[in-house]
Amino acid sequence: MEPKQLALALAEVLHDRQAEDIVLLDVEQLVGYTSFFLVASGRNERQVRALADTLERAGRNSGIRPIGREGVEKGHWALIDYGDVVVHLFRNDERNYYDLETLWGEAPRELYPTPEARAE
């Protein structure tokens, strides 16, 4: 699966599980270790853990396994590394603290679902 397709498929899983503020950052021209950061928020620790578990389960069902994961157990912040796509899941206050969207401000970004899809 192409990196962008994988990122959008993962974003769809997050959207279906009611993740908030889903943003896809295209960092391929900025870093050498991945193509996309997928950033999303959960309302609390339980939802962050559930989002991470759901992503991993959906990936396994599609034959895609993460090469690494961190922080899932505590639920404040979770990172799931799929190689071409690195997923960052945060509680809102943690997301504001780390502020990846500003840190990677040069990266082209895409909201999910797109504004066009939201209008439908």
C-alpha positions in Angstrom: 0.0 0.0 0.0 1.3 3.5 -0.9 2.1 5.7 2.1 -0.7 8.2 1.4 -3.2 5.4 1.0 -2.1 3.9 4.3 -2.3 7.2 6.1 -5.8 7.8 4.8 -6.9 4.3 5.7 -5.6 4.8 9.2 -7.3 8.2 9.4 -10.6 6.6 8.4 -10.3 4.1 11.2 -9.6 6.9 13.7 -12.5 8.9 12.3 -14.9 5.9 12.7 -13.8 5.6 16.3 -14.6 9.3 17.0 -11.0 10.6 17.2 -10.9 14.4 17.2 -9.0 16.9 15.0 -7.4 14.4 12.7 -4.5 16.0 10.7 -2.2 14.4 8.2 1.2 16.0 7.9 3.3 15.3 4.8 6.9 15.2 6.2 8.5 13.3 3.4 10.6 16.2 2.3 11.5 17.2 5.8 12.7 13.9 7.4 14.3 10.7 6.2 12.5 8.2 8.3 8.8 8.5 7.4 6.5 10.0 4.8 3.5 11.1 7.0 2.6 12.0 10.5 -1.0 11.3 11.4 -2.0 13.3 14.4 -5.3 12.9 16.3 -6.8 13.5 19.7 -8.8 11.4 22.1 -11.0 12.9 24.9 -9.3 11.0 27.7 -6.8 8.2 28.4 -9.3 5.5 27.8 -10.1 6.7 24.4 -6.4 7.2 23.4 -5.7 3.6 24.4 -8.8 2.4 22.6 -7.9 4.3 19.4 -4.4 2.8 19.5 -5.7 -0.7 20.0 -8.3 -0.3 17.3 -5.7 0.9 14.8 -3.4 -2.0 15.6 -6.3 -4.5 15.2 -7.5 -2.9 11.9 -3.9 -3.1 10.6 -3.5 -6.7 11.6 -6.8 -7.5 9.8 -5.3 -5.9 6.7 -1.9 -7.6 7.1 -0.1 -4.4 8.3 1.8 -4.6 11.6 3.4 -1.7 13.3 7.2 -1.7 13.7 7.0 0.0 17.0 4.7 1.5 19.6 5.2 3.7 22.7 3.1 5.3 25.4 -0.1 3.3 24.7 -0.5 2.0 28.2 -0.7 5.4 30.0 -3.0 6.9 27.4 -1.7 10.5 27.6 0.2 10.1 24.3 0.7 7.1 22.0 2.9 6.6 19.0 2.4 3.8 16.5 5.1 3.5 13.9 4.0 1.9 10.6 7.3 2.9 8.8 5.9 5.2 6.1 3.3 6.6 8.5 3.8 7.5 12.2 0.6 7.9 14.2 0.5 10.3 17.2 -2.5 10.0 19.4 -2.9 12.5 22.2 -5.2 13.7 25.0 -6.0 17.3 24.1 -3.8 18.9 26.8 -0.9 16.7 25.8 -1.4 17.6 22.1 -1.4 21.3 23.0 1.8 20.8 24.9 3.7 19.0 22.2 2.1 21.0 19.4 3.4 18.9 16.5 1.5 21.0 14.0 3.5 24.0 14.8 6.8 22.1 15.2 6.3 20.7 11.7 4.7 23.9 10.4 6.6 23.6 7.1 4.8 20.3 6.3 1.9 20.4 4.0 -1.2 19.4 6.0 -4.5 17.9 5.3 -7.5 17.7 7.7 -9.5 14.4 7.8 -12.2 14.3 6.8 -11.5 16.9 4.2 -13.5 20.2 4.5 -15.3 19.1 1.3 -16.3 15.8 2.8 -17.5 17.5 5.9 -19.8 19.7 3.9 -21.6 16.7 2.3 
